[in-house]
């Protein structure tokens, strides 16, 4: 991805800043589930399948379908299964349902969904962040970008202000946050 400073500057001042105050940057982050005592995400470990299944609801429709797939095509049995599924009111009920209809050896875990910062990279433009994910996404768990306000960071503020001075697109095409920041902080005009 060969680009000039002017091209990067033009993209920076015209791209969507995701309602993040200027100056801002983008982080590439990975989603990771982390153990927690009182988690919001339920995990059921199924030793017979040798994997963990995650549910962010007590009544996941994919679990109901899997239970139906594990039963014979007996209408009465499917009616009972659906009734039991509708009666699930806590994680223990969900586990009992899973044990009864899918796997006798299943165990229950709870997690909180958090975003890990491992392998984190920072970018100034959407295109660079997306290119990084495209090149390295095969080594990442659900990579995504996240906008951050780069404040009280004198090095980044200096770099971004200098970058903004190099933009060649007409000022009218800049996004509103970039215009406001440039006018106040680079040109020194008080509003």
C-alpha positions as a printed NumPy array, in Angstrom:
array([[  0.   ,   0.   ,   0.   ],
       [  2.127,   2.844,  -1.329],
       [  0.661,   6.237,  -0.538],
       [  1.93 ,   9.75 ,  -0.123],
       [  1.624,  11.837,   3.037],
       [ -0.871,  14.048,   1.163],
       [ -3.085,  11.04 ,   0.353],
       [ -3.027,   9.92 ,   3.986],
       [ -3.777,  13.492,   5.119],
       [ -6.692,  13.762,   2.672],
       [ -8.209,  10.517,   3.892],
       [ -7.674,  11.483,   7.532],
       [ -9.54 ,  14.787,   7.299],
       [-12.409,  13.445,   5.166],
       [-13.09 ,  10.   ,   6.682],
       [-15.857,   9.29 ,   9.191],
       [-14.448,   9.926,  12.661],
       [-17.096,   7.657,  14.276],
       [-18.341,  10.402,  16.584],
       [-14.905,  10.413,  18.221],
       [-13.381,  13.781,  19.072],
       [-10.337,  14.998,  17.155],
       [ -7.554,  14.17 ,  17.141],
       [ -8.415,  10.516,  16.853],
       [ -6.913,   7.232,  15.756],
       [ -8.095,   3.692,  15.108],
       [ -7.042,   0.605,  17.02 ],
       [ -7.209,  -2.889,  15.612],
       [ -8.521,  -5.065,  18.398],
       [ -9.487,  -8.705,  18.814],
       [-12.568, -10.027,  20.56 ],
       [-11.882, -12.554,  23.301],
       [-14.091, -14.171,  25.933],
       [-12.618, -13.976,  29.428],
       [-13.56 , -16.151,  32.438],
       [-15.628, -14.442,  35.09 ],
       [-17.64 , -15.613,  38.07 ],
       [-20.773, -13.674,  37.166],
       [-20.551, -13.555,  33.418],
       [-23.162, -12.573,  30.893],
       [-22.172, -15.165,  28.3  ],
       [-22.868, -18.796,  29.02 ],
       [-20.479, -21.452,  27.823],
       [-21.359, -25.115,  27.714],
       [-18.451, -27.476,  27.295],
       [-19.379, -30.636,  25.459],
       [-16.614, -33.238,  25.917],
       [-18.172, -35.537,  23.326],
       [-17.854, -32.798,  20.725],
       [-14.585, -31.509,  22.299],
       [-15.645, -27.887,  22.056],
       [-17.166, -24.997,  23.956],
       [-20.479, -23.529,  22.796],
       [-21.167, -19.895,  23.744],
       [-24.624, -18.415,  24.262],
       [-25.404, -14.792,  25.098],
       [-28.991, -15.654,  25.927],
       [-30.684, -18.207,  28.164],
       [-32.843, -19.301,  25.243],
       [-30.611, -19.5  ,  22.175],
       [-32.638, -20.608,  19.163],
       [-29.656, -22.502,  17.726],
       [-29.669, -24.722,  20.835],
       [-33.365, -25.501,  20.361],
       [-32.7  , -26.471,  16.747],
       [-29.725, -28.651,  17.755],
       [-31.873, -30.428,  20.353],
       [-34.566, -31.033,  17.72 ],
       [-31.936, -32.426,  15.358],
       [-30.807, -34.875,  18.075],
       [-34.311, -36.288,  18.586],
       [-36.259, -38.657,  16.425],
       [-39.04 , -37.133,  14.357],
       [-41.651, -37.745,  17.045],
       [-44.112, -34.804,  17.149],
       [-45.012, -35.422,  20.808],
       [-41.346, -35.518,  21.839],
       [-40.639, -32.303,  19.919],
       [-43.628, -30.617,  21.613],
       [-42.232, -31.662,  25.04 ],
       [-38.785, -30.419,  24.042],
       [-40.163, -27.018,  22.984],
       [-42.172, -26.735,  26.211],
       [-39.064, -27.495,  28.318],
       [-37.068, -24.99 ,  26.263],
       [-39.691, -22.295,  26.914],
       [-39.505, -23.043,  30.674],
       [-35.746, -22.283,  30.851],
       [-35.309, -19.464,  33.364],
       [-31.689, -19.751,  34.557],
       [-28.311, -21.099,  33.48 ],
       [-28.852, -24.351,  35.419],
       [-32.092, -24.945,  33.484],
       [-30.178, -24.398,  30.257],
       [-27.529, -26.912,  31.3  ],
       [-30.158, -29.499,  32.282],
       [-31.855, -29.055,  28.908],
       [-28.486, -29.479,  27.16 ],
       [-27.7  , -32.621,  29.175],
       [-31.125, -34.159,  28.529],
       [-31.273, -33.559,  24.789],
       [-27.701, -33.159,  23.524],
       [-24.832, -34.36 ,  25.749],
       [-24.966, -36.147,  29.115],
       [-21.426, -35.027,  30.027],
       [-21.839, -31.292,  29.365],
       [-20.557, -28.72 ,  31.877],
       [-21.547, -25.068,  32.348],
       [-19.271, -22.003,  32.451],
       [-20.027, -18.268,  32.477],
       [-17.962, -15.54 ,  30.887],
       [-17.849, -11.813,  30.353],
       [-17.283, -10.549,  26.843],
       [-14.229,  -8.296,  26.771],
       [-12.026,  -6.906,  24.058],
       [ -8.42 ,  -7.997,  24.36 ],
       [ -5.726,  -5.571,  23.356],
       [ -3.133,  -8.189,  22.434],
       [ -1.423,  -7.544,  19.151],
       [ -2.944,  -4.065,  19.124],
       [ -1.97 ,  -1.733,  16.306],
       [ -2.851,   1.945,  15.853],
       [ -3.738,   3.583,  12.531],
       [ -4.755,   7.03 ,  11.359],
       [ -6.861,   5.919,   8.393],
       [ -9.637,   3.373,   7.858],
       [ -7.981,   2.045,   4.714],
       [ -4.712,   1.291,   6.526],
       [ -6.529,  -0.438,   9.398],
       [ -8.591,  -2.531,   6.959],
       [ -5.467,  -3.424,   4.955],
       [ -3.781,  -4.58 ,   8.168],
       [ -6.762,  -6.796,   9.023],
       [ -6.848,  -8.173,   5.478],
       [ -3.14 ,  -9.067,   5.633],
       [ -3.12 , -10.388,   9.209],
       [ -6.718, -11.377,   9.947],
       [ -5.968, -15.08 ,   9.565],
       [ -3.946, -14.828,  12.807],
       [ -6.563, -12.847,  14.725],
       [ -9.781, -13.659,  16.595],
       [-12.629, -11.561,  15.168],
       [-10.509,  -8.495,  14.358],
       [-12.253,  -5.13 ,  14.248],
       [-11.39 ,  -1.45 ,  14.508],
       [-12.15 ,   0.898,  17.368],
       [-11.912,   4.691,  17.296],
       [-10.06 ,   6.434,  20.14 ],
       [ -9.606,  10.093,  21.057],
       [ -5.884,  10.808,  21.069],
       [ -5.817,  13.482,  23.754],
       [ -3.028,  14.584,  26.08 ],
       [ -0.559,  12.774,  23.843],
       [  1.793,  15.545,  22.702],
       [  3.625,  13.346,  20.18 ],
       [  0.448,  12.25 ,  18.371],
       [ -1.089,  15.734,  18.528],
       [  2.005,  17.214,  16.869],
       [  2.043,  14.483,  14.19 ],
       [ -1.691,  14.809,  13.475],
       [ -1.592,  18.619,  13.328],
       [  1.332,  18.47 ,  10.918],
       [ -0.471,  15.811,   8.863],
       [ -3.627,  17.935,   8.665],
       [ -1.566,  20.852,   7.264],
       [ -0.567,  18.629,   4.352],
       [ -4.145,  17.864,   3.257],
       [ -4.861,  19.07 ,  -0.279],
       [ -8.614,  18.389,  -0.524],
       [-10.784,  21.513,  -0.344],
       [-11.586,  22.524,   3.244],
       [-15.344,  22.244,   2.467],
       [-14.899,  18.469,   1.964],
       [-13.356,  17.895,   5.406],
       [-15.56 ,  16.285,   8.032],
       [-17.003,  18.746,  10.571],
       [-14.877,  17.534,  13.513],
       [-11.68 ,  17.894,  11.444],
       [-12.655,  21.418,  10.338],
       [-13.408,  22.493,  13.895],
       [-10.217,  20.981,  15.34 ],
       [ -8.031,  22.449,  12.585],
       [ -9.554,  25.914,  12.957],
       [ -9.169,  25.98 ,  16.763],
       [ -5.922,  24.095,  17.33 ],
       [ -3.838,  24.411,  14.169],
       [ -4.816,  27.84 ,  12.877],
       [ -5.399,  29.178,  16.412],
       [ -8.753,  30.793,  15.646],
       [-11.003,  31.129,  18.71 ],
       [-14.701,  30.6  ,  18.127]])
